[in-house]
Amino acid sequence: MEGFVENLFNEYKIRASIERVLDYLDTKLKKKSNKLRAYVAFSKKLLKEKSYKHANNLLSEGLQKYPDNAHLMCEMGKLKYVTQIYPEAADAFSAALKLKDIDKMETLYNLALTHLQMGKNVEALENLKYRHRSNRPQ
């Protein structure tokens, strides 16, 4: 998948349009699971490259197609966090926690950081306490 994402990123740079890359993505990948993984991986690449506007477009498109995907929701939370839209980041992380197949420890940590940025210290502490309790061996 990593090589595919690099090729996709090169297409993005050449075409300078996320919409064209999405079309390219749809033509190259037939299986839903592969498309979903590509959305997540490519959004991470866009975030790393600080292409926030295009990351937002990609994640919005991905969440329209896969609204119950916790990985996309977490990436949206990370995007909103780095662009300092903290209430939307908190909403995205909270929504992701309600879904299956998510790294709850990382998401709780991200939610706690978001709450700290919002000045919600009590909520941040509660998230960290819950994370700590959940991470202990039984």
Backbone as CSV, one residue per row, in Angstrom:
resi,resn,N_x,N_y,N_z,CA_x,CA_y,CA_z,C_x,C_y,C_z
1,MET,0.836,-1.196,0.000,0.000,0.000,0.000,0.875,1.253,0.000
2,GLU,2.045,1.182,0.647,2.898,2.362,0.739,3.340,2.850,-0.638
3,GLY,3.721,1.922,-1.515,4.106,2.291,-2.879,2.952,2.902,-3.637
4,PHE,1.762,2.339,-3.439,0.578,2.875,-4.100,0.299,4.298,-3.628
5,VAL,0.447,4.540,-2.330,0.201,5.877,-1.784,1.216,6.867,-2.343
6,GLU,2.471,6.450,-2.477,3.479,7.338,-3.073,3.108,7.674,-4.517
7,ASN,2.664,6.671,-5.275,2.222,6.920,-6.652,1.021,7.862,-6.672
8,LEU,0.111,7.643,-5.751,-1.066,8.488,-5.643,-0.664,9.923,-5.305
9,PHE,0.302,10.065,-4.414,0.771,11.405,-4.047,1.440,12.084,-5.240
10,ASN,2.189,11.325,-6.023,2.798,11.892,-7.228,1.731,12.343,-8.214
11,GLU,0.680,11.539,-8.361,-0.448,11.935,-9.213,-1.064,13.231,-8.701
12,TYR,-1.200,13.323,-7.406,-1.767,14.514,-6.771,-0.920,15.741,-7.103
13,LYS,0.406,15.594,-6.993,1.287,16.727,-7.282,1.218,17.107,-8.763
14,ILE,1.143,16.119,-9.644,1.076,16.383,-11.082,-0.252,17.033,-11.448
15,ARG,-1.326,16.450,-10.956,-2.659,16.912,-11.340,-3.113,18.146,-10.554
16,ALA,-2.492,18.372,-9.394,-2.823,19.515,-8.530,-4.313,19.613,-8.231
17,SER,-4.955,18.464,-8.161,-6.387,18.451,-7.875,-6.734,17.178,-7.124
18,ILE,-7.286,17.330,-5.964,-7.668,16.157,-5.176,-8.813,15.415,-5.847
19,GLU,-9.685,16.147,-6.543,-10.815,15.504,-7.214,-10.331,14.549,-8.299
20,ARG,-9.333,14.950,-9.044,-8.782,14.066,-10.082,-8.103,12.847,-9.465
21,VAL,-7.470,13.059,-8.329,-6.830,11.935,-7.647,-7.895,10.959,-7.145
22,LEU,-9.013,11.480,-6.658,-10.099,10.604,-6.216,-10.638,9.781,-7.382
23,ASP,-10.753,10.388,-8.543,-11.164,9.642,-9.733,-10.144,8.548,-10.057
24,TYR,-8.875,8.900,-9.978,-7.790,7.952,-10.215,-7.871,6.798,-9.215
25,LEU,-8.112,7.143,-7.962,-8.242,6.147,-6.898,-9.374,5.173,-7.209
26,ASP,-10.516,5.708,-7.625,-11.673,4.864,-7.934,-11.416,3.941,-9.113
27,THR,-10.659,4.398,-10.100,-10.399,3.545,-11.261,-9.355,2.474,-10.967
28,LYS,-8.406,2.777,-10.093,-7.324,1.827,-9.807,-7.703,0.761,-8.786
29,LEU,-8.558,1.109,-7.852,-8.905,0.166,-6.787,-10.356,-0.258,-6.918
30,LYS,-10.571,-1.530,-6.979,-11.932,-2.053,-7.153,-12.555,-2.492,-5.833
31,LYS,-11.748,-3.064,-4.933,-12.289,-3.568,-3.676,-12.482,-2.441,-2.672
32,LYS,-13.617,-2.473,-1.977,-13.953,-1.453,-0.989,-12.873,-1.354,0.090
33,SER,-12.378,-2.482,0.573,-11.391,-2.454,1.656,-10.095,-1.785,1.205
34,ASN,-9.706,-1.995,-0.042,-8.509,-1.351,-0.563,-8.715,0.155,-0.705
35,LYS,-9.894,0.558,-1.165,-10.188,1.981,-1.299,-10.154,2.653,0.070
36,LEU,-10.738,2.001,1.034,-10.774,2.561,2.378,-9.370,2.727,2.941
37,ARG,-8.548,1.708,2.794,-7.159,1.790,3.260,-6.404,2.894,2.538
38,ALA,-6.679,3.059,1.246,-6.026,4.112,0.477,-6.455,5.495,0.968
39,TYR,-7.743,5.664,1.265,-8.207,6.945,1.814,-7.451,7.277,3.094
40,VAL,-7.348,6.314,3.997,-6.679,6.541,5.277,-5.197,6.843,5.059
41,ALA,-4.533,6.016,4.276,-3.095,6.184,4.053,-2.792,7.492,3.328
42,PHE,-3.600,7.832,2.330,-3.347,9.056,1.576,-3.645,10.290,2.427
43,SER,-4.657,10.213,3.273,-4.944,11.354,4.155,-3.786,11.564,5.127
44,LYS,-3.190,10.478,5.616,-2.022,10.609,6.504,-0.870,11.279,5.772
45,LYS,-0.682,10.913,4.510,0.389,11.512,3.694,0.121,13.012,3.489
46,LEU,-1.109,13.361,3.185,-1.449,14.770,2.992,-1.245,15.571,4.284
47,LEU,-1.610,14.988,5.420,-1.389,15.664,6.699,0.104,15.866,6.957
48,LYS,0.878,14.838,6.671,2.326,14.923,6.863,2.927,16.015,5.982
49,GLU,2.393,16.160,4.776,2.883,17.170,3.835,2.251,18.546,4.065
50,LYS,1.389,18.631,5.076,0.699,19.869,5.441,-0.210,20.393,4.323
51,SER,-0.770,19.490,3.567,-1.759,19.838,2.534,-3.140,19.734,3.167
52,TYR,-3.411,20.653,4.079,-4.595,20.551,4.926,-5.907,20.698,4.160
53,LYS,-5.944,21.592,3.213,-7.178,21.785,2.450,-7.536,20.510,1.690
54,HIS,-6.549,19.919,1.046,-6.805,18.703,0.284,-7.067,17.515,1.196
55,ALA,-6.407,17.498,2.349,-6.688,16.435,3.323,-8.131,16.531,3.787
56,ASN,-8.597,17.749,4.013,-9.984,17.948,4.432,-10.949,17.455,3.345
57,ASN,-10.661,17.797,2.095,-11.515,17.343,0.993,-11.534,15.821,0.894
58,LEU,-10.362,15.216,1.001,-10.259,13.753,0.910,-10.993,13.083,2.066
59,LEU,-10.781,13.575,3.276,-11.427,12.971,4.440,-12.938,13.174,4.405
60,SER,-13.378,14.330,3.964,-14.820,14.570,3.841,-15.440,13.610,2.839
61,GLU,-14.777,13.431,1.714,-15.243,12.485,0.692,-15.257,11.061,1.259
62,GLY,-14.172,10.701,1.943,-14.089,9.361,2.526,-15.178,9.116,3.561
63,LEU,-15.445,10.115,4.383,-16.476,9.949,5.414,-17.885,9.938,4.821
64,GLN,-18.062,10.539,3.659,-19.358,10.420,2.974,-19.570,8.989,2.499
65,LYS,-18.492,8.384,1.986,-18.589,7.006,1.482,-18.573,5.982,2.609
66,TYR,-17.808,6.258,3.663,-17.626,5.318,4.769,-17.875,6.044,6.094
67,PRO,-19.104,6.424,6.390,-19.394,7.265,7.562,-19.101,6.607,8.913
68,ASP,-19.046,5.301,8.947,-18.808,4.606,10.212,-17.385,4.088,10.333
69,ASN,-16.450,4.742,9.653,-15.071,4.287,9.724,-14.293,5.110,10.748
70,ALA,-13.871,4.448,11.797,-13.186,5.128,12.899,-11.825,5.681,12.477
71,HIS,-11.144,4.996,11.560,-9.820,5.462,11.138,-9.918,6.791,10.397
72,LEU,-10.892,6.904,9.495,-11.105,8.173,8.807,-11.521,9.263,9.790
73,MET,-12.361,8.891,10.735,-12.823,9.856,11.729,-11.644,10.357,12.572
74,CYS,-10.746,9.465,12.945,-9.558,9.871,13.711,-8.654,10.792,12.895
75,GLU,-8.482,10.473,11.629,-7.662,11.338,10.777,-8.299,12.713,10.648
76,MET,-9.629,12.770,10.583,-10.313,14.058,10.543,-10.072,14.810,11.854
77,GLY,-10.099,14.094,12.965,-9.794,14.718,14.246,-8.382,15.293,14.274
78,LYS,-7.430,14.544,13.749,-6.045,15.025,13.708,-5.927,16.267,12.826
79,LEU,-6.622,16.251,11.694,-6.613,17.414,10.805,-7.178,18.640,11.523
80,LYS,-8.316,18.460,12.161,-8.943,19.586,12.859,-8.058,20.069,14.016
81,TYR,-7.345,19.149,14.651,-6.440,19.522,15.736,-5.291,20.383,15.206
82,VAL,-4.611,19.917,14.153,-3.444,20.670,13.659,-3.854,22.000,13.032
83,THR,-5.091,22.108,12.587,-5.567,23.382,12.043,-6.272,24.210,13.118
84,GLN,-6.174,23.760,14.352,-6.656,24.460,15.544,-8.168,24.683,15.554
85,ILE,-8.896,23.757,14.982,-10.359,23.785,15.065,-10.726,22.740,16.117
86,TYR,-10.439,23.077,17.361,-10.503,22.126,18.456,-11.893,21.545,18.733
87,PRO,-12.968,22.331,18.680,-14.280,21.710,18.924,-14.608,20.603,17.911
88,GLU,-14.260,20.822,16.646,-14.505,19.793,15.631,-13.566,18.600,15.811
89,ALA,-12.353,18.867,16.271,-11.418,17.773,16.562,-11.979,16.905,17.679
90,ALA,-12.473,17.557,18.739,-13.045,16.814,19.869,-14.246,15.989,19.418
91,ASP,-15.090,16.578,18.575,-16.254,15.847,18.058,-15.819,14.619,17.259
92,ALA,-14.797,14.789,16.421,-14.326,13.668,15.582,-13.731,12.558,16.451
93,PHE,-12.895,12.914,17.417,-12.304,11.893,18.287,-13.376,11.197,19.123
94,SER,-14.345,11.962,19.620,-15.431,11.363,20.403,-16.261,10.407,19.558
95,ALA,-16.541,10.804,18.318,-17.304,9.940,17.409,-16.518,8.669,17.106
96,ALA,-15.210,8.793,16.905,-14.376,7.622,16.612,-14.386,6.633,17.768
97,LEU,-14.411,7.142,18.989,-14.413,6.257,20.158,-15.674,5.393,20.238
98,LYS,-16.741,5.833,19.603,-17.994,5.077,19.618,-18.027,3.987,18.551
99,LEU,-17.035,3.990,17.664,-17.001,3.026,16.565,-16.065,1.867,16.885
100,LYS,-16.166,0.816,16.064,-15.318,-0.365,16.255,-13.965,-0.158,15.574
101,ASP,-13.054,-1.059,15.875,-11.755,-1.140,15.201,-10.938,0.140,15.296
102,ILE,-10.838,0.665,16.502,-10.050,1.881,16.688,-9.053,1.670,17.819
103,ASP,-7.927,2.337,17.712,-6.947,2.330,18.796,-7.453,3.308,19.857
104,LYS,-8.163,2.770,20.824,-8.797,3.617,21.841,-7.775,4.402,22.657
105,MET,-6.616,3.815,22.914,-5.612,4.504,23.720,-5.125,5.764,23.013
106,GLU,-4.789,5.640,21.747,-4.318,6.798,20.981,-5.426,7.845,20.838
107,THR,-6.637,7.386,20.592,-7.755,8.314,20.399,-8.091,9.047,21.690
108,LEU,-8.061,8.350,22.814,-8.286,9.010,24.105,-7.199,10.045,24.392
109,TYR,-5.971,9.698,24.060,-4.863,10.633,24.236,-5.069,11.880,23.371
110,ASN,-5.438,11.674,22.097,-5.686,12.802,21.202,-6.853,13.657,21.691
111,LEU,-7.874,13.002,22.206,-9.014,13.738,22.749,-8.595,14.544,23.977
112,ALA,-7.747,13.965,24.819,-7.257,14.681,25.998,-6.444,15.911,25.592
113,LEU,-5.570,15.759,24.604,-4.792,16.906,24.121,-5.706,17.996,23.577
114,THR,-6.739,17.586,22.874,-7.696,18.539,22.317,-8.417,19.281,23.434
115,HIS,-8.849,18.530,24.450,-9.515,19.179,25.587,-8.586,20.169,26.287
116,LEU,-7.323,19.821,26.408,-6.360,20.756,27.010,-6.284,22.050,26.209
117,GLN,-6.236,21.930,24.884,-6.180,23.116,24.029,-7.435,23.977,24.165
118,MET,-8.543,23.327,24.494,-9.813,24.040,24.649,-9.987,24.590,26.065
119,GLY,-9.013,24.307,26.947,-9.114,24.757,28.323,-10.011,23.877,29.181
120,LYS,-10.330,22.701,28.682,-11.186,21.761,29.421,-10.291,20.759,30.152
121,ASN,-9.645,21.255,31.196,-8.647,20.457,31.904,-9.252,19.252,32.616
122,VAL,-10.444,19.399,33.162,-11.091,18.288,33.876,-11.382,17.150,32.901
123,GLU,-11.940,17.490,31.736,-12.236,16.466,30.727,-10.955,15.792,30.236
124,ALA,-9.905,16.589,30.046,-8.628,16.035,29.605,-8.099,15.031,30.623
125,LEU,-8.163,15.398,31.893,-7.697,14.507,32.952,-8.528,13.229,32.999
126,GLU,-9.831,13.353,32.845,-10.706,12.172,32.838,-10.346,11.229,31.691
127,ASN,-10.075,11.789,30.508,-9.687,10.952,29.370,-8.383,10.224,29.648
128,LEU,-7.439,10.924,30.261,-6.155,10.293,30.562,-6.291,9.227,31.645
129,LYS,-7.143,9.483,32.634,-7.381,8.475,33.679,-8.026,7.228,33.072
130,TYR,-9.023,7.441,32.225,-9.696,6.306,31.584,-8.703,5.533,30.720
131,ARG,-7.856,6.264,30.003,-6.839,5.634,29.162,-5.907,4.801,30.020
132,HIS,-5.480,5.347,31.136,-4.562,4.644,32.028,-5.212,3.384,32.602
133,ARG,-6.475,3.512,33.068,-7.178,2.341,33.624,-7.365,1.260,32.561
134,SER,-7.677,1.676,31.337,-7.944,0.723,30.254,-6.681,0.034,29.780
135,ASN,-5.539,0.656,30.014,-4.282,0.138,29.510,-3.598,-0.828,30.492
136,ARG,-4.134,-0.929,31.680,-3.526,-1.819,32.692,-3.823,-3.285,32.374
137,PRO,-2.837,-4.153,32.635,-3.122,-5.594,32.487,-4.089,-6.045,33.572
138,GLN,-4.940,-6.955,33.236,-5.954,-7.456,34.184,-5.355,-8.460,35.148
